[in-house]
Amino acid sequence: FEGSANPQRLVARMMNELKVQLSLAAEGTHNSPKVGGEDLELEP
């Protein structure tokens, strides 16, 4: 895999995904009850 992709871009992408995961987790804990990535808004 080395050489085929820019290492800095790879790291940036990983950091971006990590940020998304963290923000999703924070959203789930603070705003709406979400379990395992499934939002429970559909339930009455």
CORHUFEN-V265065 format. One record per residue. N is the residue number from 0. OMEGA is omega as a letter, one per 40 degrees, with the letter a starting at -180 (* if undefined). BURIAL is b if it has 9 or more other ideal C-beta (glycine too) atoms within 8 Angstrom, else e. D_LAST is the distance of its C-alpha to the last C-alpha in whole Angstrom. Layout:
n: [N/N]
omega: [OMEGA/OMEGA]
burial: [BURIAL/BURIAL]
d_last: [D_LAST/D_LAST]
This chain:
n: [0/1/2/3/4/5/6/7/8/9/10/11/12/13/14/15/16/17/18/19/20/21/22/23/24/25/26/27/28/29/30/31/32/33/34/35/36/37/38/39/40/41/42/43]
omega: [a/i/a/a/i/a/a/i/a/i/a/a/i/i/a/i/i/i/i/i/a/a/i/i/i/i/a/a/a/a/a/i/i/a/i/i/i/i/a/a/a/a/a/*]
burial: [e/e/e/e/e/e/e/e/e/b/e/e/e/e/e/e/e/e/e/e/e/e/e/b/e/e/b/b/e/e/e/e/e/b/e/e/e/e/e/b/e/e/e/e]
d_last: [48/50/52/50/47/48/47/46/44/42/42/40/38/37/37/34/32/32/31/28/27/28/26/23/23/23/21/18/20/20/17/14/13/15/16/19/18/15/12/9/8/6/4/0]
